[in-house]
C-alpha cells in the first residue's frame, strides 16, 4: 500500500531498494566523478558515465525510467565514440538512441521478464558469435580503432539491446561479454593516449568510459541474478 501513496516518479526512483544496491550505486557514481576530477577535460564524458550508470542500474531493477537516462547517455556516448573513431560504438549508439523510446513503449505493455528454452539460447549465442566475426571484417575494412573489440560492441550489443527491450533474461549474459570487451577496448585507447601513440579522442573521455564499463560489468553480473529470481518483474516492485 505504501507504494500506491506516491506518484510514478517517486515509485520509479526511490521505492524498493536494498541497502547493498544503494551503496553500490553511490560507489559507481562517485567513481565517475573521481575520474572526472583526475582528467577534467570533458564534461560530456562524465555525463555519459553518470547517466550510463543510472540507466543500467534502473534497468537492472526492471524500471521504465531507465530509458530516460538512456537517451542522455546514448547521445553523449555517440559524441565520444565519434571523436575516438570508434565507428562500431558510434553506429551502435545511434541505434541505442532510437531504441530508447521503443523500450519505453514495450516495457509499458509487459511487466514480466522472459527466458528462452536452452536450444533457442544456444542458437542466439552462436548467432552472436558469427555476427561478431562479420562485424570485425567490416570495421577492419573501414580502418576503425581495434575492430575485433569494437565489433563486439556493435553487433553483440544490437542483439543484447533487442533482448533487453523484449525483457529476455539472456540479455545480461551478452552484456557481460560486451562490457568485458569494452573495458579492454577503452583501456587500450587510454594507454595509447598516455604514451602519445594516438591523438584520437581524449584522456578524460577514455578514462570515463573505462569507469563506466567497469560499473556496467558489475551491474550486468548482478542483474543476471536479479532477473533470474523474478525481482525485476512489475518494474522491481515500483508498479505503475
Secondary structure, DSSP 8 states (H G I E B T S, - for coil): -TGGGS-HHHHHHHSS--HHHHHHHHHHHHHHHHHHHHS-S-HHHHHHHHHHHHHHHHHHTT-TTHHHHHHHHHHHHHHHHHHTT-HHHHHHHHHHHHHHHHHHHHHTS--S-B---HHHHHHHHHHHHHHHHHHHHHHHHTT-TTHHHHHIIIIIHHHHHHHHHTTBTTHHHHHHHHHHHHHHHHHHHHHHHHHTS--SS-HHHHHHHHHHHHHHHHHHHHHHHHHHHTTTHHHHTT--
